[in-house]
Amino acid sequence: MSIDKTTVSKIASLARIKVTDQDLDYYAPQLQNILDWADQLQEVDTTGVEPLANVSEIALTLREDKVTDGNIQPDILKNAPESVEGFFVVTKIVE
């Protein structure tokens, strides 16, 4: 796949990024280099290679999966301009 200014413009439009014409000339070769590098990786023979989640054999210690509220409600409510009975007070926006 070849990346040209039109393709970069289309990608920028899909990503909702404003790119000037001068920047299109700058980004087109960079994106092409990325795709060429990905194609080069596809050429590597990986038969017999097991997928890895981590390159080291270190097993992490796990903690108990227990749900808590963190016991920091008073600290959080200090940020609120107004609170009642442990809850934030917000203005009504839906009638």
N, C-alpha and C positions, 0 to 999 in steps of 0.2 A: 504494500500500500504506500502510495506516495503522498506526502503531506505538502500541500501548497497553500497559498494565501487564502484561497476559497475555503479549504478544509479548516484552517485555523479560525477563520471568521465564523464558520458554522459551529465549531466547538465552543468558541467564546459566546456565541448566541445561546447555545443550549445551556451553558454554565452561567448565563446571565452576567457575563463579564464584559465590560466595555473595553475594546481594544482598538487603538488607532491604526491607521494604515501603515505607519512607520513601525509599530510594534508587530504587525503581521509579518513583515519582512524579517524581524528579529526572531520571532517564535517558530516560524515554519521550519527552519533547519534544526532547531533544538528538538522539536517534537519528532522530526524525522530521525534524528540520532537516537532518541529513546526507542523508537520502534525498531530501528536497525539492531540495537543492542538486545532487545527482546527476541528478535529473530535469531540472533546469534546464540542466545541461551537455548532456544528450541532445538538447535542442532546438537546439543550435548546428549550423549547416550546415557540414559538413566535407568536402563533395564537392570533389575536386581537391586536397585537402591531403595531401601525402605524409607517411607516418609517420616520426617522427624517433627516433633513438637518442640524439641529443645536440643541443642547440639551437645549439651553436657548430660551426664547421667545422674545429676543431682536430684534427689527426691525432696521436695519441699514438705515441711511439716504442716499439717492442716489443723486449723482450729475448729472448734465446735461451731456448727452453723446455727446460731441462736439469734433470734430477732429481738432487738432491744430498741428503746427510744433514745438511747444515748445519755439519758438523764441530764440533758442540757436545755430543757424547755425554758427555764428562767433566763438563761443567757441569750437564747434566740429571741425571746420576747422583748429583751432590752432594745432591740433594733426597731421594734414596732412603734409607730407614733401613738397608737392606742391599742390596748388589749383588754379583753373581758373574759374572766374565768379561764384563762390559759389559752385563748384563741386570739388571732389577729382580728382587728375590726377594720373592715373595708367598706367603701361606699357602694351602695346598690347601683348597679349599672343596667340591670334588666328589669323591666316592669312587667 
